[in-house]
Amino acid sequence: MRGEQQHGRVRNALVWSGVGLLVGALLWTAVVVTVSAGDVFEGTGGWWMLSCLVAVLVLVFGVVERPGTERTRGGYRFGMSCAIGAGLLAVWMAFPQDTFAATTDSRWSFEPSPPAVHLWLVACAIVIGCALVLSGSGRADPRPFRWSTLFSGAGALAVVLAGALVAQLVVPWVPHREGGAESAPAPVPAEVSGEGWSWRPPMDTGIDGVREGPHGPIVLLGDGAVALDGTDGTELWSYRRPYDVVTHVWTEDDHVHVRHRPRTEDDTDRNLHQAQFEDDELFETARLNTESGALVDEVSGALRPSVARSTEHSEELVDEILSLPENCVVQRTEDYGHRLAGVVGCVDEEHTESAVASGDPFGFPDSEVEVMVVAVDPQEESELWRTEPFDPGENDRPRLTAAPGDPAVVVENGPDGRTVVLDADTGDEHVALPEDLEASEELIGLVRADSDGTVVAADTGGPDLQTTLHRADASGEITDSAVVEDVYLDPKIGGGRIAVLDDAVVIAEDYGLDGMGEDGQVALLVAPFGETTDRSDEIALPGVAESLSGLTVVPGAVVVSTEDEESQILRAFVP
């Protein structure tokens, strides 16, 4: 008799725990539907509704035998088995395959959906609840009420706790992992010898840029940022907003900034690019520590950095800000961060009307043109600086370019036909170029310019393809040179595909991305100072690439972002 009572207690405990699971699953469904604002069919196909229907039917008809009804054990077991079978079907069909990178068919179908995962959890809880209710054979006794209430509450609480863990660990709304390197950062390499590691971004986002961080690259993603260790590619910290609208991610003042707002029903893939022009008050900006990834603060309505853009109307904008005399024409503009610089040519009275009409003050060989370079802040509509008027000599018209390094305005065919480097903040001459090259036809352009000096490229091959990269100090004295043969470097000079290290120059080469050569072949050429290098020394990257970004020098490595048929990939080259 005692054994039968004990068995009855265990059966009651299982049944009421199952009831709690069913009730908890229905309550959790209500929470998910409410929080998701009704967007609960993506990834599940609506099969979770079958699970909820099964739960309701079992709670109404399957827990206790109602007065005035007769129930056979065989019929009860058949009905509950059908309910469990329907629940298992819902579990199978509602599994959110495309939410997980390990189960989705491809990166194109990968589409994480937290509501789908939570509703699949609901379907699983309902199947387990039905199985526990089945163990009671329909003869569950709610008395004593304190025990039935306790076990039911425990079952419901189990669903809530499981849902909370899923929200925190499996599909967090804001995936954020703090961290940091355990050791001191590696030094910036003086030279590299080959590929050390590679890293691919999460499947539902892409690489928008790479910046130098305290211990390696900080990868700016379409929805956040990830910091990597430059020596081995280990993820140090990450912060993402995959379910929000993210318009800008940038680094400034040793912090990473992520500008975001909640996604609405009006946000589709077609119009998301328009969000960047919306009112700043609609957005919040998360500010992260670059060392640890810790969230410093989150500010509503914070202004993003001002960036000037040179467009077809830039000349008119500069002219309006400067209020130039009638005989002066802004001929060319280039953007340098928040600054817009332009070349201004002032002609004599005879050619004023023609110069203004054509927008070109340099098209009159018989006219003397007084030239100056100016810089304005378009956001503030104010002049920043202007150079003293100069005569470009008999050379071609002045042209503005840029070079990696410190913010600088490079003026080709400047005063007396020389190429000069101006400080972008003040307009003063920043550093000097080698004297025998600054006005020479051999000068191709600047590879890099900073306060320590410059690296310039010169055509030294005559009829042959040979480029010499000279490193000079701030006074213009050449201190080192590297010679590169059989590689056409002219289009890369002044761009991001050449990186200067202490002992070598690293060049990223592509063949086929421009329709020439073998399809998508990418290689790296390391040209040590004091040596001659040619194409046979290239380090070929594995696979076929569809795109190639610029090189970024970080502690421990030189990194470059490419893209193959699978996804984007960040490759790191180490000493």
C-alpha positions as CSV (number, residue, x, y, z in Angstrom):
1,M,0.0,0.0,0.0
2,R,2.8,2.3,0.9
3,G,4.6,1.6,-2.4
4,E,1.5,2.4,-4.3
5,Q,1.1,5.7,-2.5
6,Q,4.7,6.6,-3.2
7,H,4.2,5.8,-6.9
8,G,1.1,8.0,-6.9
9,R,3.1,10.9,-5.4
10,V,5.8,10.6,-8.0
11,R,3.2,10.4,-10.8
12,N,1.5,13.5,-9.5
13,A,4.8,15.3,-9.3
14,L,5.6,14.5,-12.9
15,V,2.1,15.4,-14.2
16,W,2.0,18.8,-12.4
17,S,5.5,19.5,-13.5
18,G,4.4,18.8,-17.1
19,V,1.4,21.1,-16.6
20,G,3.8,23.8,-15.4
21,L,5.9,23.3,-18.6
22,L,2.8,23.7,-20.7
23,V,1.6,26.8,-18.9
24,G,5.1,28.2,-18.9
25,A,5.4,27.6,-22.6
26,L,2.2,29.4,-23.4
27,L,3.2,32.3,-21.2
28,W,6.6,32.5,-22.8
29,T,5.0,32.4,-26.2
30,A,2.8,35.4,-25.2
31,V,6.0,37.3,-24.1
32,V,7.9,36.5,-27.3
33,V,4.9,37.5,-29.5
34,T,4.5,40.8,-27.6
35,V,8.2,41.7,-27.6
36,S,8.7,40.8,-31.2
37,A,5.7,43.0,-32.2
38,G,4.1,40.2,-34.1
39,D,7.1,39.3,-36.2
40,V,7.1,35.6,-35.2
41,F,6.7,33.7,-38.5
42,E,10.2,34.4,-39.9
43,G,12.2,31.2,-39.6
44,T,9.5,29.0,-38.1
45,G,6.8,28.9,-40.7
46,G,4.2,29.3,-38.0
47,W,4.6,25.7,-36.8
48,W,4.8,26.9,-33.2
49,M,1.1,27.6,-33.3
50,L,0.5,23.8,-33.7
51,S,2.5,23.3,-30.5
52,C,0.4,25.9,-28.7
53,L,-2.8,24.3,-29.9
54,V,-1.5,20.9,-28.6
55,A,-0.7,22.5,-25.2
56,V,-4.1,24.0,-24.9
57,L,-5.9,20.7,-25.8
58,V,-3.8,18.7,-23.3
59,L,-4.4,21.2,-20.5
60,V,-8.2,21.2,-21.2
61,F,-8.7,17.5,-21.8
62,G,-5.6,15.5,-20.8
63,V,-4.7,16.5,-17.2
64,V,-7.6,15.4,-15.0
65,E,-10.7,13.3,-15.8
66,R,-13.7,15.7,-15.7
67,P,-16.9,14.6,-13.9
68,G,-19.5,13.0,-16.1
69,T,-17.0,11.6,-18.6
70,E,-15.5,8.2,-19.0
71,R,-12.0,7.7,-20.1
72,T,-10.3,4.4,-21.0
73,R,-6.6,4.0,-20.5
74,G,-6.1,2.9,-24.1
75,G,-8.1,5.9,-25.5
76,Y,-6.2,8.3,-23.2
77,R,-2.8,7.0,-24.2
78,F,-3.8,7.1,-27.9
79,G,-5.0,10.7,-27.6
80,M,-1.8,11.8,-25.7
81,S,0.4,9.9,-28.2
82,C,-1.2,11.8,-31.0
83,A,-0.6,15.0,-29.2
84,I,3.1,14.2,-28.6
85,G,3.4,13.1,-32.3
86,A,1.9,16.5,-33.4
87,G,4.3,18.3,-31.0
88,L,7.3,16.4,-32.3
89,L,6.3,17.3,-35.9
90,A,6.1,21.0,-34.8
91,V,9.5,20.7,-33.2
92,W,11.0,19.3,-36.4
93,M,9.4,21.8,-38.7
94,A,9.9,24.8,-36.5
95,F,13.7,24.3,-36.1
96,P,15.3,27.7,-37.1
97,Q,17.9,26.2,-39.4
98,D,19.0,29.5,-40.9
99,T,19.6,31.1,-37.5
100,F,22.7,29.0,-36.8
101,A,25.9,29.2,-38.9
102,A,26.4,25.4,-38.3
103,T,23.1,24.4,-39.8
104,T,22.3,27.0,-42.5
105,D,22.9,26.1,-46.2
106,S,25.1,29.1,-47.0
107,R,25.9,32.6,-45.9
108,W,23.3,33.9,-48.3
109,S,20.5,32.1,-46.4
110,F,21.9,32.8,-43.0
111,E,19.3,35.0,-41.1
112,P,19.4,34.9,-37.3
113,S,16.0,35.2,-35.7
114,P,15.8,35.3,-31.8
115,P,12.0,34.9,-31.9
116,A,12.3,31.7,-33.9
117,V,14.8,30.2,-31.4
118,H,12.5,31.1,-28.5
119,L,9.5,29.7,-30.2
120,W,11.4,26.5,-31.0
121,L,12.2,26.3,-27.3
122,V,8.5,26.6,-26.6
123,A,7.8,23.7,-29.0
124,C,10.4,21.5,-27.2
125,A,8.9,22.4,-23.8
126,I,5.4,21.5,-24.9
127,V,6.6,18.0,-26.1
128,I,8.3,17.4,-22.8
129,G,5.3,18.6,-20.9
130,C,3.0,16.3,-22.8
131,A,5.2,13.3,-22.1
132,L,5.1,14.1,-18.4
133,V,1.4,14.5,-18.4
134,L,1.0,11.2,-20.2
135,S,2.7,9.5,-17.3
136,G,-0.3,10.2,-15.1
137,S,-2.8,8.4,-17.4
138,G,-5.3,11.2,-16.8
139,R,-5.7,10.5,-13.1
140,A,-3.7,13.4,-11.6
141,D,-5.0,14.6,-8.3
142,P,-4.6,18.3,-7.6
143,R,-4.6,17.7,-3.9
144,P,-2.8,18.6,-1.8
145,F,-2.8,22.0,-3.6
146,R,0.4,23.2,-2.2
147,W,2.3,20.3,-3.9
148,S,0.5,20.6,-7.2
149,T,1.1,24.4,-7.2
150,L,4.7,23.9,-6.3
151,F,5.5,21.4,-9.1
152,S,3.5,23.4,-11.6
153,G,5.3,26.6,-10.6
154,A,8.6,24.7,-10.9
155,G,7.8,23.6,-14.5
156,A,6.7,27.1,-15.5
157,L,9.8,28.6,-14.0
158,A,12.0,26.1,-15.9
159,V,10.7,27.4,-19.2
160,V,11.3,31.0,-18.1
161,L,14.8,30.3,-17.0
162,A,15.6,28.4,-20.2
163,G,14.3,31.3,-22.2
164,A,16.4,33.7,-20.2
165,L,19.5,31.6,-20.8
166,V,18.7,31.4,-24.5
167,A,18.4,35.2,-24.7
168,Q,21.7,35.7,-22.8
169,L,23.9,33.0,-24.3
170,V,22.4,31.6,-27.6
171,V,20.8,34.6,-29.4
172,P,21.6,37.7,-27.4
173,W,20.0,40.9,-28.8
174,V,23.3,42.7,-28.3
175,P,26.2,40.2,-28.6
176,H,28.8,41.9,-26.4
177,R,31.9,40.2,-25.1
178,E,34.5,42.2,-23.1
179,G,38.1,41.1,-22.9
180,G,41.6,42.1,-23.5
181,A,45.1,40.8,-24.1
182,E,46.8,39.1,-21.2
183,S,50.2,40.2,-22.3
184,A,51.8,43.4,-23.6
185,P,51.1,44.3,-27.2
186,A,53.5,43.0,-29.9
187,P,55.6,45.6,-31.7
188,V,54.7,46.7,-35.1
189,P,56.6,44.4,-37.4
190,A,59.7,45.8,-39.1
191,E,59.3,43.3,-41.9
192,V,56.9,40.4,-42.8
193,S,57.7,37.0,-44.3
194,G,54.4,35.2,-44.8
195,E,50.8,34.7,-43.8
196,G,50.4,34.0,-40.1
197,W,46.6,33.8,-39.6
198,S,43.3,34.6,-41.1
199,W,39.8,35.6,-39.8
200,R,36.3,35.6,-41.3
201,P,33.5,37.9,-40.0
202,P,30.2,36.5,-38.8
203,M,28.0,35.3,-41.6
204,D,25.4,38.0,-41.3
205,T,27.7,41.0,-41.5
206,G,30.8,42.1,-43.4
207,I,34.0,44.0,-43.0
208,D,33.6,47.8,-43.5
209,G,37.1,48.8,-42.5
210,V,40.2,47.9,-40.4
211,R,41.8,50.2,-37.9
212,E,44.9,49.9,-35.7
213,G,44.1,48.9,-32.2
214,P,46.2,48.6,-29.0
215,H,47.0,44.9,-29.6
216,G,46.1,44.3,-33.2
217,P,43.4,45.2,-35.8
218,I,40.0,46.5,-34.8
219,V,37.7,45.3,-37.5
220,L,34.8,47.6,-38.2
221,L,31.7,45.6,-39.2
222,G,28.4,46.6,-40.7
223,D,26.8,46.2,-37.3
224,G,29.6,46.7,-34.7
225,A,33.3,45.9,-34.2
226,V,35.7,43.1,-33.2
227,A,39.2,43.5,-31.8
228,L,41.8,40.8,-32.7
229,D,45.2,40.0,-31.4
230,G,47.7,40.9,-34.1
231,T,50.0,37.9,-33.3
232,D,47.5,35.1,-33.7
233,G,44.1,36.5,-34.6
234,T,42.5,35.6,-31.3
235,E,39.3,37.6,-30.7
236,L,39.9,39.9,-27.7
237,W,36.4,41.5,-27.6
238,S,33.4,42.1,-29.7
239,Y,30.3,44.3,-29.8
240,R,27.5,44.0,-32.3
241,R,23.9,45.2,-32.9
242,P,22.8,42.7,-35.5
243,Y,19.0,43.4,-35.1
244,D,19.2,47.2,-35.1
245,V,19.8,49.7,-37.9
246,V,23.5,50.6,-37.7
247,T,24.5,53.5,-39.9
248,H,28.1,54.3,-38.8
249,V,30.9,52.6,-37.0
250,W,34.1,54.5,-36.4
251,T,37.1,55.0,-34.1
252,E,38.0,58.3,-32.5
253,D,40.0,59.3,-29.4
254,D,40.8,55.7,-28.4
255,H,37.2,54.6,-28.5
256,V,35.0,52.7,-31.0
257,H,31.6,54.3,-31.8
258,V,28.6,52.4,-33.0
259,R,25.6,54.6,-34.1
260,H,22.3,52.6,-34.1
261,R,18.5,52.7,-33.7
262,P,15.8,50.0,-33.3
263,R,14.6,48.5,-36.6
264,T,11.0,49.2,-37.6
265,E,8.5,47.7,-40.0
266,D,9.4,50.3,-42.5
267,D,13.1,49.3,-42.6
268,T,13.8,47.1,-45.6
269,D,17.0,46.0,-47.2
270,R,16.3,48.5,-50.0
271,N,15.9,51.6,-47.9
272,L,18.3,50.9,-45.1
273,H,21.0,53.0,-46.7
274,Q,18.7,56.1,-46.4
275,A,18.9,55.8,-42.6
276,Q,22.2,57.5,-42.5
277,F,20.5,60.8,-43.5
278,E,17.9,60.6,-40.7
279,D,17.8,63.0,-37.7
280,D,20.6,62.3,-35.2
281,E,18.0,62.4,-32.4
282,L,16.6,59.1,-33.6
283,F,19.9,57.3,-32.9
284,E,22.0,56.3,-29.9
285,T,25.8,56.0,-30.1
286,A,27.6,53.3,-28.1
287,R,31.1,54.3,-27.1
288,L,33.5,51.4,-26.4
289,N,37.0,51.2,-24.9
290,T,39.4,50.0,-27.5
291,E,41.5,48.1,-24.9
292,S,38.8,46.0,-23.3
293,G,35.6,46.5,-25.4
294,A,33.8,47.8,-22.3
295,L,30.8,50.0,-22.9
296,V,31.8,53.4,-21.7
297,D,28.5,55.1,-22.3
298,E,25.6,55.3,-24.7
299,V,24.5,58.7,-25.8
300,S,21.3,59.7,-27.6
301,G,21.6,62.2,-30.5
302,A,25.4,62.2,-30.5
303,L,26.9,63.8,-33.6
304,R,29.0,61.6,-35.9
305,P,32.3,62.9,-37.1
306,S,32.1,65.5,-39.9
307,V,33.5,64.2,-43.1
308,A,33.9,66.5,-46.2
309,R,33.0,65.0,-49.6
310,S,34.4,66.3,-52.8
311,T,31.5,66.4,-55.3
312,E,30.7,68.2,-58.6
313,H,29.4,71.1,-56.6
314,S,32.4,71.4,-54.2
315,E,34.0,74.2,-56.3
316,E,30.8,76.3,-55.9
317,L,30.7,75.6,-52.2
318,V,34.4,76.7,-51.6
319,D,33.8,79.8,-53.7
320,E,30.8,80.8,-51.6
321,I,32.6,80.3,-48.3
322,L,35.7,82.3,-49.4
323,S,33.8,85.1,-51.2
324,L,36.6,85.2,-53.8
325,P,37.1,88.1,-56.2
326,E,35.4,87.8,-59.6
327,N,38.7,87.0,-61.4
328,C,39.4,84.0,-59.2
329,V,38.1,80.5,-59.9
330,V,38.2,77.3,-57.8
331,Q,39.4,74.7,-60.2
332,R,39.8,71.5,-58.3
333,T,38.9,70.2,-54.8
334,E,39.8,67.2,-52.7
335,D,38.5,66.1,-49.3
336,Y,40.8,65.6,-46.3
337,G,38.8,64.4,-43.3
338,H,36.5,67.2,-42.3
339,R,38.3,69.6,-44.6
340,L,37.8,70.5,-48.2
341,A,40.9,71.8,-50.1
342,G,40.9,73.5,-53.5
343,V,43.2,75.0,-56.0
344,V,42.3,78.7,-56.8
345,G,43.5,80.4,-59.9
346,C,43.2,84.1,-60.4
347,V,43.5,85.4,-64.0
348,D,43.8,88.9,-65.4
349,E,40.8,91.0,-66.3
350,E,41.0,90.1,-70.0
351,H,40.4,86.4,-69.3
352,T,38.1,86.7,-66.4
353,E,34.8,86.1,-68.2
354,S,36.2,83.1,-70.1
355,A,37.7,81.5,-67.0
356,V,34.5,81.9,-65.0
357,A,32.4,80.5,-67.8
358,S,34.7,77.4,-68.4
359,G,35.6,77.0,-64.7
360,D,39.2,76.6,-65.8
361,P,41.7,79.5,-65.0
362,F,44.6,77.5,-66.5
363,G,43.3,77.2,-70.1
364,F,44.9,80.4,-71.4
365,P,48.6,80.1,-72.4
366,D,49.0,83.8,-72.8
367,S,47.7,84.7,-69.3
368,E,49.6,84.8,-66.1
369,V,47.8,82.9,-63.3
370,E,48.2,83.6,-59.7
371,V,47.6,80.3,-57.7
372,M,46.9,79.5,-54.1
373,V,45.7,76.5,-52.2
374,V,42.8,77.0,-49.8
375,A,41.0,74.8,-47.2
376,V,37.5,75.2,-45.7
377,D,35.3,73.5,-43.2
378,P,32.0,72.8,-45.1
379,Q,30.2,72.0,-41.9
380,E,31.1,75.3,-40.3
381,E,31.2,77.1,-43.6
382,S,34.4,78.8,-42.6
383,E,37.9,79.2,-44.1
384,L,40.7,77.2,-42.4
385,W,43.7,78.5,-44.2
386,R,45.2,79.6,-47.5
387,T,48.7,79.6,-48.9
388,E,50.6,82.6,-50.2
389,P,50.0,83.1,-53.9
390,F,52.5,81.2,-56.0
391,D,53.6,80.7,-59.6
392,P,53.5,77.1,-60.8
393,G,56.1,77.9,-63.4
394,E,56.0,76.3,-66.8
395,N,54.7,73.0,-65.5
396,D,51.1,71.7,-65.9
397,R,48.3,73.0,-63.7
398,P,48.6,72.2,-59.9
399,R,46.9,69.1,-58.7
400,L,45.9,68.0,-55.2
401,T,46.5,64.4,-54.0
402,A,46.9,62.7,-50.6
403,A,49.3,60.1,-49.1
404,P,48.9,57.8,-46.1
405,G,50.4,59.0,-42.8
406,D,49.6,62.3,-41.1
407,P,46.7,64.4,-42.5
408,A,48.5,66.3,-45.3
409,V,47.6,68.0,-48.6
410,V,50.0,67.0,-51.4
411,V,50.3,69.7,-54.1
412,E,51.8,68.4,-57.3
413,N,53.1,71.1,-59.7
414,G,53.0,73.6,-56.8
415,P,55.3,76.6,-56.3
416,D,58.0,76.7,-59.1
417,G,56.7,73.3,-60.3
418,R,57.7,71.5,-57.1
419,T,55.6,68.9,-55.3
420,V,55.0,70.1,-51.7
421,V,53.4,68.6,-48.6
422,L,51.2,70.9,-46.6
423,D,49.9,70.3,-43.1
424,A,46.1,69.8,-43.5
425,D,45.4,71.7,-40.3
426,T,47.5,74.8,-40.9
427,G,48.5,74.9,-44.6
428,D,52.2,75.2,-43.6
429,E,54.8,73.0,-45.4
430,H,54.8,69.8,-43.4
431,V,58.0,68.0,-44.5
432,A,60.5,68.5,-47.4
433,L,60.9,66.1,-50.3
434,P,64.3,65.2,-51.7
435,E,65.5,68.3,-53.5
436,D,66.5,66.5,-56.8
437,L,63.0,64.8,-57.0
438,E,60.5,67.5,-55.9
439,A,60.4,69.0,-59.4
440,S,61.6,66.0,-61.4
441,E,59.7,64.2,-64.0
442,E,60.9,61.0,-62.4
443,L,58.8,61.6,-59.4
444,I,55.7,59.3,-59.5
445,G,54.2,60.4,-56.2
446,L,54.3,60.1,-52.4
447,V,53.9,56.6,-50.8
448,R,53.7,58.1,-47.3
449,A,54.2,61.4,-45.5
450,D,54.4,62.1,-41.7
451,S,56.3,64.3,-39.3
452,D,59.3,61.9,-39.5
453,G,59.7,62.3,-43.3
454,T,58.4,60.8,-46.5
455,V,58.6,57.8,-48.8
456,V,58.5,58.8,-52.4
457,A,58.3,56.7,-55.6
458,A,60.5,57.5,-58.6
459,D,60.6,56.0,-62.1
460,T,64.3,55.0,-62.4
461,G,64.0,52.3,-65.1
462,G,64.1,54.4,-68.2
463,P,62.7,52.0,-70.9
464,D,62.5,49.2,-68.3
465,L,59.9,48.8,-65.6
466,Q,61.7,49.9,-62.4
467,T,60.5,51.9,-59.5
468,T,62.7,53.1,-56.7
469,L,61.1,53.9,-53.3
470,H,63.2,56.5,-51.4
471,R,62.8,57.1,-47.7
472,A,63.8,60.6,-46.7
473,D,63.8,62.4,-43.3
474,A,61.8,65.6,-42.6
475,S,64.6,67.7,-44.2
476,G,64.4,65.8,-47.5
477,E,67.6,63.8,-47.1
478,I,67.3,60.3,-48.5
479,T,68.2,57.7,-45.9
480,D,67.2,54.4,-47.6
481,S,66.0,53.0,-50.9
482,A,64.2,49.9,-52.1
483,V,64.1,49.0,-55.8
484,V,61.1,47.1,-57.4
485,E,61.4,45.7,-60.9
486,D,58.8,44.2,-63.3
487,V,55.9,45.5,-61.2
488,Y,53.7,48.4,-62.3
489,L,53.2,50.5,-59.2
490,D,52.0,53.9,-60.5
491,P,48.2,53.3,-59.8
492,K,49.0,52.2,-56.2
493,I,51.2,55.2,-55.3
494,G,49.4,57.3,-52.6
495,G,46.8,54.6,-51.9
496,G,46.3,52.0,-49.2
497,R,47.8,49.1,-51.0
498,I,51.4,50.0,-50.1
499,A,52.5,49.9,-46.4
500,V,55.8,51.2,-45.1
501,L,57.6,49.3,-42.3
502,D,60.9,50.0,-40.7
503,D,62.9,47.6,-42.9
504,A,60.7,47.1,-45.9
505,V,57.8,48.3,-48.1
506,V,54.9,45.9,-48.4
507,I,52.8,46.0,-51.7
508,A,49.5,44.2,-52.2
509,E,49.1,43.1,-55.9
510,D,46.0,41.8,-57.6
511,Y,45.8,40.1,-61.0
512,G,42.4,39.6,-62.6
513,L,40.3,41.9,-60.4
514,D,40.5,44.5,-63.1
515,G,39.8,42.1,-65.9
516,M,43.5,41.4,-66.7
517,G,45.5,38.3,-65.9
518,E,44.3,35.2,-64.1
519,D,41.0,35.5,-62.3
520,G,41.3,36.9,-58.8
521,Q,44.9,36.2,-58.1
522,V,46.2,38.2,-55.1
523,A,49.8,38.4,-53.9
524,L,52.0,40.3,-51.5
525,L,55.4,41.7,-52.4
526,V,57.9,42.6,-49.7
527,A,60.6,45.0,-50.9
528,P,63.3,45.4,-48.2
529,F,65.2,48.7,-48.1
530,G,68.7,48.4,-49.5
531,E,67.7,45.5,-51.9
532,T,66.2,45.0,-55.3
533,T,62.9,43.0,-55.6
534,D,61.0,41.7,-58.5
535,R,57.8,39.9,-59.2
536,S,59.3,36.5,-58.6
537,D,59.6,37.4,-54.9
538,E,55.8,37.7,-54.5
539,I,53.9,35.8,-51.9
540,A,50.8,34.4,-53.5
541,L,47.7,34.3,-51.4
542,P,45.7,31.0,-51.5
543,G,42.4,30.7,-53.3
544,V,40.6,33.1,-55.8
545,A,39.8,36.6,-54.6
546,E,36.9,38.8,-55.7
547,S,38.1,42.0,-54.0
548,L,41.1,43.4,-52.2
549,S,41.3,46.2,-49.7
550,G,44.2,48.4,-48.5
551,L,46.9,47.2,-46.1
552,T,46.8,48.1,-42.4
553,V,49.8,48.0,-40.2
554,V,49.0,46.9,-36.6
555,P,50.9,45.6,-33.6
556,G,52.1,42.1,-34.6
557,A,51.1,42.1,-38.2
558,V,50.2,43.7,-41.5
559,V,46.6,42.9,-42.4
560,V,44.6,43.0,-45.7
561,S,41.0,42.2,-46.3
562,T,40.0,40.2,-49.4
563,E,36.8,38.3,-50.4
564,D,36.5,34.9,-52.0
565,E,33.5,32.8,-53.0
566,E,32.7,32.0,-49.4
567,S,33.0,35.4,-47.6
568,Q,35.3,38.2,-46.8
569,I,38.5,37.2,-45.1
570,L,41.1,39.2,-43.1
571,R,44.6,37.9,-43.8
572,A,47.5,38.8,-41.5
573,F,51.2,38.7,-42.5
574,V,53.7,38.4,-39.7
575,P,57.5,38.5,-39.3
